[in-house]
Amino acid sequence: MTVSSDDELAGLKRIGRIVADTLQAMGRAIEPGLTTLELDPIGRQCLEAAGARPAPEMVYAFPGATCISVNEEIAHGIPGTRRIGPGDLVNIDVSAEKDGYFADTGASFAVPPVPRAVERLCKDGRRAMWTGLQQVGADRPLSGIGRAVGAFARRNGYTLVRNLASHGVGLSLHEEPTEIATWPDASERRVMGEGLVLTVEPFLSLGAEFAEDGDDPWTLYSRPRALTVQYEHTVVATRNGPLVLTLPTA
């Protein structure tokens, strides 16, 4: 999607705040003993109270309102009977639609107590995302996102999952430009037009380089097995740089 009016931008900002507030509420609710199936309805209630519809369920018939992945699961985890325990790393991905507009956000949450390396991984996961976001802007190369994130990962001793990419969003959950690498990609030649709506969502890891299928049709696992974090914002490319849509109300 390319934003072409104030009304479109207002619609994107509304759904952006909704998914951000939902993610924040779910993150605050995480505690040892809670199952992911008990966590998911908290997200559903937040979305529905704001008049939004869960996008994975709406678009792909995903079996849940949100994607919740724990430890070796790094994306698209199905809410279920898995019980969250102390020391777990929980990733929550929230995407939704309201009034025809979509936004997508996500974050990883470490359940105390966790080793210092995991605390650092979470902190650096956010830094990696913001490093990529700083490359967003009108008439700037899409490849700048992956180059910046890749340099950050190398400098700090991490790997990046290289088959889970960022994407266009706005009028649908996944749209052009597709497959935006958050790792260095020498073949990338596309340029961000003014008003382009996209996600920036690097997967920073303590050793994984790929995501692989598991036993169900949805859940993706790290390969090789290693703790991995994902942080994601939906953003608009403007003449003044990135306009982040998925910041919580408070």
Protein Blocks (a to p, Z undefined) as FASTA:
>chain_A
ZZfbfklmmmmmmmmmmmmmmmmmmmmmgcghiafklmmmmmmmmmmmnopacfklmmno
pabfbdcdehjbnghpacdfbdcdehiacdddddddeehiacddddddddddddfklmmm
mmmmmmmmmmmmmmgcehiafklmmmmmmmmmmmnopacdfkbccddehjbmbdcdehia
fbdcfkbcbdcdehiacdddddddfhiabdcddfbfkbccdddddddddddddddddfkb
padfbbcfZZ
